[in-house]
């Protein structure tokens, strides 16, 4: 080594002082790093695992609902839904949307009411009413 550069000077100074230069950590690092990097490719790599099917039970549509957006058949059970109405001085409402996206019906409530929600329809419930399937 000619002693130029930071590593060259380091090794030249060690040789001049009679100290032995230890290379095994560098050799170990040179061998371990590529193995780790390539080993990760083999572990996470291109081998396709056999697909497994996980069977989960379908969620049970709710039989009671409050304010929110719901889909009959998925989130809510289809059928006739009723409410005792909002608390005094408040109001609530609903908007039914058909499968094709058109508005089917809408209502603003100040007392007890009922609405029939068909399978596949969406309904938006607003206000402080609690609806339940009758």
C-alpha positions in Angstrom: 0.0 0.0 0.0 1.3 3.4 -0.9 -0.2 5.2 2.1 -2.6 7.5 0.2 -6.2 8.0 1.1 -7.6 7.5 4.6 -7.5 3.7 4.6 -4.1 3.6 3.0 -2.7 5.9 5.7 -4.4 3.9 8.4 -2.8 0.6 7.3 0.6 2.3 6.7 0.6 3.8 10.2 -0.4 0.4 11.7 2.4 -1.4 9.7 4.9 1.3 10.8 3.9 0.9 14.4 4.4 -2.9 14.2 0.7 -3.5 14.7 -1.0 -6.3 12.9 -3.8 -5.4 10.5 -7.0 -7.3 11.2 -8.9 -8.2 8.0 -11.3 -10.9 9.2 -14.1 -8.4 10.1 -13.9 -7.0 6.6 -13.9 -10.4 5.0 -16.8 -11.6 7.2 -18.7 -8.5 6.2 -17.9 -9.0 2.5 -19.3 -12.6 2.8 -22.3 -12.0 5.1 -23.9 -9.0 3.4 -24.3 -10.6 0.0 -25.6 -13.8 1.6 -28.2 -11.9 3.6 -29.3 -9.8 0.6 -29.5 -12.9 -1.6 -31.0 -15.0 1.1 -33.9 -12.5 1.5 -34.7 -12.9 -2.2 -34.9 -16.7 -1.7 -37.1 -16.4 1.4 -39.4 -13.7 0.0 -38.7 -14.5 -3.6 -40.3 -15.8 -6.6 -41.6 -19.2 -5.3 -45.3 -19.1 -5.6 -46.9 -20.6 -2.5 -49.9 -22.8 -3.1 -53.0 -20.7 -2.6 -55.2 -21.6 0.3 -58.8 -20.7 0.7 -60.0 -19.2 3.9 -63.7 -19.6 4.4 -65.2 -16.9 6.5 -68.8 -16.7 7.4 -70.7 -13.9 5.6 -71.6 -11.0 7.9 -75.1 -11.2 9.2 -77.1 -8.2 8.1 -78.1 -5.9 11.0 -81.6 -5.9 12.4 -81.2 -2.5 14.1 -79.6 0.7 12.7 -78.9 4.3 13.5 -77.5 7.1 11.4 -75.4 6.0 8.5 -75.4 4.6 4.9 -76.5 0.9 4.5 -77.0 -1.6 1.7 -80.0 -4.0 2.1 -78.9 -7.6 1.9 -75.3 -6.7 3.0 -75.5 -4.3 5.9 -79.2 -4.5 6.7 -81.7 -7.2 6.4 -84.3 -6.4 3.7 -87.9 -5.9 5.0 -90.0 -3.3 6.8 -88.0 -1.1 9.1 -89.7 1.1 11.7 -88.8 3.7 14.2 -90.6 5.3 17.2 -89.3 8.6 15.9 -86.8 11.1 17.2 -86.5 12.6 20.6 -88.9 15.6 21.2 -87.9 18.7 19.3 -85.6 16.8 16.9 -86.1 15.2 13.5 -84.6 12.3 11.5 -85.0 11.0 8.0 -84.2 8.4 5.4 -83.5 8.3 1.7 -83.9 5.0 -0.2 -81.9 4.5 -3.4 -82.7 1.7 -5.8 -80.3 -0.8 -7.3 -79.9 1.4 -10.4 -78.9 4.5 -8.3 -82.2 6.4 -8.6 -83.9 7.8 -5.5 -86.9 5.6 -4.6 -88.3 7.6 -1.6 -87.4 10.1 1.0 -88.8 11.1 4.4 -88.3 13.6 7.2 -89.8 12.3 10.4 -91.0 14.0 13.5 -92.8 10.9 14.9 -93.2 7.1 14.4 -92.7 5.8 10.9 -91.9 2.8 8.8 -90.2 2.2 5.5 -89.9 -1.0 3.3 -86.3 -1.6 2.2 -85.9 -4.1 -0.7 -82.9 -6.3 -1.3 -80.1 -4.4 -3.1 -81.4 -1.0 -2.2 -79.2 1.5 -0.4 -80.6 3.6 2.5 -79.2 6.7 4.2 -80.5 7.2 7.7 -80.1 10.6 9.2 -80.8 12.2 12.6 -81.4 10.6 16.0 -83.8 7.8 15.2 -83.1 4.2 16.0 -84.6 1.9 13.3 -85.4 -1.8 13.8 -86.6 -4.6 11.5 -90.3 -5.4 12.1 
